[in-house]
Amino acid sequence: MRFIQADIVYPISSKPIKNGIIVLNDDGKVEDVLDEKDEIDPSKIEKHTGSISPGFVNAHCHLELSHLKGVISQKKGLIEFAKGVISNRNTKLMEFVGETMLKADEEMKEAGIVAVGDISNGSHSFAVKQKSKIYYHTFIELIGLNPANADKIMEVGVELMKEAEHRSLKASFVPHAPYSTSYEMMKCISEIASKNNSPVCIHNQESKEENKFFENKTGNFTELYKSLNLPTDYFKATSKTSLQSYLEYLQTTGALMLVHNTFSSVEDIEFANKLHSNLFWCLCPNANLYIENALPDVKMLTENNCKITIGTDSLASNHQLDVMNELSVLKKNFPSLTMWQLFQWATLNGARFLGIDKKFGSIEKGKSPGLVLVDEESMEVKRVL
């Protein structure tokens, strides 16, 4: 048995415990969480200064873009960022992709991350994830705005799914974004997810240009498609925001996570929460600042009782894959947020979205959630277990 004590223990499933003691069995599973008043031989207690939280869940990541760290300019907007990813992802930098993914995986582990929801457009990251000590759920991302190409794109996705399953990686299909995935593809993904009870995520309202494209088919997205020689004559404006235009096509999924939400309005949030019964809202603040130099209205999300998760996005849009750093940015910009709230977003909410909350996300009997030690003043983190 191990007895681990900290100034504050955040079980997450219950209120924080001052000077709490976590009891672990020889396999590292939680046996109990005790109050300091419970009689334990002091010589057996491992005492830590700071706060202990369950291991973090990085709900949104792109491990396969790790070789693009520092390559794409900051604060130029989503369109320029997208151009940067498209022009660089398959260049000579690809020779470093394996090395950079291994390094990123190890850094996430050291930063207290125990589980990751990871986007894959190919199989580049599969070997790293297969050998990792981190739990990965692979989101096989399908891209194609032209509905005529839906079947062909799904065929490619099915082959990737077979390879993921061959490597014993948990995986599910997801649309990239509303401006890059047809409604027909979304409906197909939604039907598969409903049948398999698998989680789905989608990049949502990361740019003002996204809403412009859906409302009246104007804005920089039209220029992006022209530069890529991609016709958009089959796309019709809806006079509604993107979220209010596409969400009905993902209505039958189980858990659905909207990622970024930088330019979601209160009307969008109210609409979405009414339409979908198991909705999560993922915040990736460092990436939002890197790309658009803007943050979502977190106060509005909390006031509307949104289930919030935390992601790091990729090293193409971030300087590190560190969930604690994301929490630090949120705390700095929204000081009314409590550490209990932030830890819940970074642990149990992400675990529930990924369907792994029987093992991860909270410090409860029978779980092996990992433990991280946090200095709430400096917001530094150290992995304990």
Secondary structure, 3 states (H helix, E strand, C coil): CEEEEEEEECCCCCCCEECCEEEECCCCCEEEEECCCCCCCHHHEEEEEEEEEECEEEEEECHHHHHHCCCCCCCCCHHHHHHHHHHHCCCHHHHHHHHHHHHHHHHHHHCCEEEEEEEECCCCCHHHHHHCCCEEEEEEEECECCHHHHHHHHHHHHHHHHHHHHCCCEEEEEECCCCCECHHHHHHHHHHHHHHCCCEEEEECCCHHHHHHHHHCCCHHHHHHHHCCCCCCCCCCCCCCHHHHHHHHHCCCCCEEEEECCCCCHHHHHHHHHHCCCEEEEECHHHHHHHCCCCCCHHHHHHCCCEEEECCECCCCCCCCCHHHHHHHHHHHCCCCCHHHHHHHHCHHHHHHHCCCCCCCCCCCCCCCCEEEEECCCCEEEECC
